[in-house]
Amino acid sequence: MPELPEVEVTRQSFAAAIAGARISALRMGLPLRWPLGVDPAVLAGQTVLGVRRRGKYLLMDLSDGLLLWHLGMSGSLRFDAALPPPGKHDHADLLTNLGTLRLHDPRRFGAVVFAASEDDVVAVKLLGGLGVEPLGPGFAPVAFHAALKKRRAPIKQVLLAGDVVVGVGNIYASEALFAAGIRPTRRAHLLTRPQAARLHTAVREVLSRALALGGSTLKDFKNAHGESGYFQLDAMVYDRAGLPCRVCGTAIKALRQGQRSTFYCPHCQKA
């Protein structure tokens, strides 16, 4: 958390407003997960050409280089023409003539990293191992099933790994597996082609619904306008352990997989 929908909602909330902005300075606070990689003065005078997303990374194209933003576990971005002075958990301010983009990150697992281009070794190290985009044309059912056949780990953990399909985080993996009727502990290579096709459809539908609802706000996620998301109110299984399944009434169960909580319905998810 934040996951792909939250990162994309964040991008959509400020990308158009910051496009064309001229950078005057980048002010960094306490150290983040990875270093910036250059003297912040290098960014002064550059122009923001646009903001893209790759997985959970935001790629800010500059007139001479690239800034990669990652929100970590608790980060959020805020863009405004008049922000208050930085607080305790505000660790990066990108100052421009159109406003300030601020990274707020209480746990400091997020990052702002400079790369000369997307082919730079720095960018390749962060982006090179990412799987296909689940909402893009490259995410095809047949190729998805073929990739799963090579993986013997439980399907939930394969979804979270991000090298088969990128950005399907903990919340949405649980929800997609419920929608597909697949138990999260099932080994990925054992999924049949019809089951993989159902899961493929479920991943796209769950993520699309989350985008439409502004993502999920479980604790403190907000987009760049300070607005919360509402997908968590629509969740079928996530964070509902002990509550009745919205479909069959069976109590939702929780288990731990790879140090993450997984939620599922033992009746609806038998495959």
C-alpha angles and dihedrals in degrees: 000000000000091000132182096289092050092048092048092046088051092050093049091049096061111010096093093043095053098041109116094017118145114227117229098176147339113223115197125199128187117354115280131206093286130017122255090243098219140052105278088230088074089073096054111111095016123127126231105233097182147310124251133176131229112180105308094340125098112214113206109196112213132191087255112019143344135276117208115203122195123183096205116196101321108014130125135176126227125191121191141140092234116032122168119249113291115278132213094282099038105106107166133033119185104198118204138163089256098049145295125290108208129193111212111190122160094186096040095223090127125088148198112211130179122217129176089230141332088275092056114116089242093057093041090054091055100036106025098087097047120120128228121303108260093217095043131090092256092070100090126169097231094048090045091055091047091053092049091053088065094054124079098182121103111284094242091058092046090055091050094048091074098211096100097039122358130229102017095133131185099285097047096040090058091047095046093049090051092050090050093046093237124140111237093229095058112118110251095229091057095062112113121227092257090049092049089048090053091049091048090054092044094052092053094044095046093048092045091051091049091052091051090053095048096254126278127307107196096154118346112339114140132163124242090280092054093254123144127228125237108202091107089068088058097047117129099199112353113114091353100111110159094013121113118267110255089227108039106008095240114140112264113241131211131208137170120251120176091341091306128109117246124195125198145152112246091206101045095039105057100131 
